[in-house]
Amino acid sequence: MRTVGVIPARWGSTRFPGKSLHPICGRPLVVWVAEAVRRAPGLDEVIVATDDARIAAAVRDTGVSVVMTHPDLPSGTDRVAAAAQPADDDIIVNIQGDEPLIDPGLIEALAVRLRTDAAYQMATAACPIRTSRELEARTVVKVVCDADGGALYFSRLPIPCRRDGEPDLQSDLYLRHVGIYAYRGAFLKRLVQEPPCALERTESLEQLRALYIGGRIAVLRTAHSGCGVDIPEDVAIVEAEMRKRGIV
């Protein structure tokens, strides 16, 4: 059994082309991510999966592996599967390539959950929602869980919907999905062979495909949603957070 961290990093981001190489405190974004992932305990290998030679060149000196993937692959999940080439009993962790402040401990926790709990085919994370603005935003993905902490559904709309009155945002009932995933190798291979389902197409959420085909997703609670670079305006926010933490 291998445990592999994979960072999908493509050039053609819709909202921020070339963001993988955009400087964050003087260094390319993808370099920060690769170095953070390398600090995660228990990973046998870290791979950057990219379709661009410039990104590959930027990370070669960080000690991670680089796998060139086809530019026409439809999603980051497909790039992860193509790069990892997993055996059925491998654990593959998909880390977003725009999260330079990713917690290495969270990466390890997701892998450990799958290694120690045979009930789940995937694992992901979520943190509490504390503001109405965050709850209402369609850019914020929400998740509701069962009694064991497994995902029941993900949506861009506020779920669960409180029929009467205002949502109780201090109840820990409202959870924001954090976009990091661990997969069992066998399930990852199955997942990328399945066509997108109607739920996935409607919500634009790949993880709904996993639920639709019967996969179980463990949801680990974390205190923070992370600090990623989605659009150019996020760069200054991330740099300020790095200075606050004393990273630079």
Residue pairs with C-beta under 8 A, 6 or more apart in sequence:
1 87
1 89
1 90
1 91
1 115
2 44
2 45
2 86
2 87
2 90
2 91
3 42
3 43
3 44
3 90
3 91
3 93
3 111
3 115
4 43
4 44
4 45
4 46
4 47
4 84
4 86
4 90
4 91
4 92
4 93
5 37
5 40
5 43
5 45
5 46
5 47
5 93
5 95
5 107
6 46
6 47
6 48
6 49
6 79
6 80
6 83
6 84
6 92
6 93
6 94
6 95
7 30
7 33
7 34
7 37
7 46
7 47
7 48
7 49
7 64
7 95
7 96
7 97
8 49
8 50
8 69
8 76
8 79
8 80
8 83
8 94
8 96
8 97
9 20
9 30
9 33
9 48
9 49
9 50
9 52
9 55
9 97
10 20
10 50
10 51
10 52
10 55
10 71
10 76
10 79
10 97
11 17
11 18
11 20
11 50
11 51
11 52
11 54
11 55
12 51
12 71
13 19
13 20
15 230
15 231
16 22
16 229
16 230
16 231
16 232
19 29
19 98
19 229
19 232
20 28
20 29
20 30
20 50
20 52
20 55
20 58
20 97
20 98
21 28
21 29
21 30
21 54
21 55
21 58
22 28
22 29
22 229
22 232
22 235
23 29
24 32
24 100
24 229
24 235
24 238
24 239
24 242
25 239
25 242
25 243
25 247
25 248
26 248
28 58
28 59
29 97
29 98
29 100
29 229
30 48
30 55
30 58
30 59
30 97
31 58
31 59
31 62
32 100
33 95
33 96
33 97
33 98
33 99
33 100
33 102
34 46
34 48
34 59
34 62
34 64
35 62
36 99
36 100
36 101
36 102
36 104
37 43
37 46
37 64
37 95
37 102
37 104
37 107
38 46
38 62
38 63
38 64
39 104
40 93
40 104
40 105
40 107
40 108
41 104
41 105
41 108
42 108
42 111
42 112
43 93
43 107
43 108
43 111
45 65
46 63
46 64
46 65
47 64
47 65
47 66
47 67
47 83
47 84
48 55
48 56
48 59
48 64
48 65
48 66
48 67
48 97
49 67
49 69
49 79
49 80
49 82
49 83
49 84
50 56
50 66
50 67
50 68
50 69
51 68
51 69
51 70
51 71
51 73
51 79
53 68
56 66
56 68
59 66
60 66
67 82
67 83
69 79
69 82
69 83
70 82
73 79
73 82
75 206
76 94
76 96
77 94
77 181
77 188
77 191
77 192
77 206
78 192
80 92
80 94
80 188
81 92
81 188
81 189
81 191
81 192
84 90
84 92
84 185
84 188
86 92
86 183
86 185
86 186
86 188
86 189
87 185
88 184
88 185
88 186
88 189
89 184
89 185
89 186
90 184
90 185
91 111
91 114
91 115
91 182
91 183
91 184
91 185
92 182
92 183
92 184
92 185
92 188
93 107
93 110
93 111
93 180
93 181
93 182
93 183
94 180
94 181
94 182
94 183
95 102
95 107
95 180
96 102
96 179
96 180
96 228
98 228
98 229
98 230
99 180
99 226
99 227
99 228
100 227
100 228
100 229
100 238
100 242
101 226
101 227
101 238
101 241
101 242
101 245
101 247
102 180
102 226
103 222
103 224
103 226
106 125
106 178
106 180
106 220
106 222
107 180
109 220
110 123
110 124
110 125
110 180
110 181
110 182
110 220
111 123
111 182
113 120
113 123
113 182
113 218
113 220
114 120
114 122
114 123
114 182
114 183
114 184
114 218
117 218
119 148
119 150
119 216
119 218
120 150
120 216
120 217
120 218
121 183
121 184
121 187
121 210
121 215
121 216
121 217
122 181
122 182
122 183
122 184
122 187
122 207
122 210
122 215
122 216
122 217
122 218
123 181
123 182
123 217
123 218
123 219
123 220
124 143
124 151
124 177
124 178
124 179
124 180
124 181
124 182
124 207
124 217
124 218
124 219
124 220
125 177
125 178
125 180
125 219
125 220
125 221
125 222
126 143
126 145
126 175
126 176
126 177
126 178
126 219
126 220
126 221
126 222
127 175
127 176
127 178
127 221
127 222
127 223
127 224
127 225
128 169
128 172
128 174
128 175
128 176
129 135
129 140
129 142
129 169
129 174
129 175
129 176
130 169
130 170
131 169
132 166
132 167
132 169
134 140
134 176
135 142
135 158
135 167
135 169
135 174
136 158
138 156
138 157
139 156
140 156
140 176
141 154
141 155
141 156
141 176
141 177
141 179
141 205
142 154
142 155
142 156
142 157
142 158
142 159
142 174
142 175
142 176
142 177
143 151
143 152
143 153
143 154
143 159
143 175
143 176
143 177
143 219
144 151
144 152
144 153
144 159
144 160
144 175
145 151
145 152
145 175
145 219
146 152
149 218
149 219
149 220
149 221
150 216
150 217
150 218
150 219
151 207
151 211
151 216
151 217
151 218
151 219
153 159
153 208
153 211
154 177
154 203
154 205
154 207
154 208
154 211
155 203
155 205
156 203
156 204
156 205
158 167
158 174
160 173
160 174
162 168
167 173
167 174
175 219
175 221
176 225
177 207
178 222
178 225
178 226
179 226
181 207
183 191
187 210
187 215
190 213
191 209
191 210
191 213
191 215
194 209
194 213
196 206
196 209
197 208
197 209
197 212
197 213
199 205
199 208
199 209
199 211
199 212
200 206
200 208
200 209
200 212
207 217
210 217
211 217
227 237
227 238
227 241
228 234
228 238
229 235
229 238
239 248
242 248
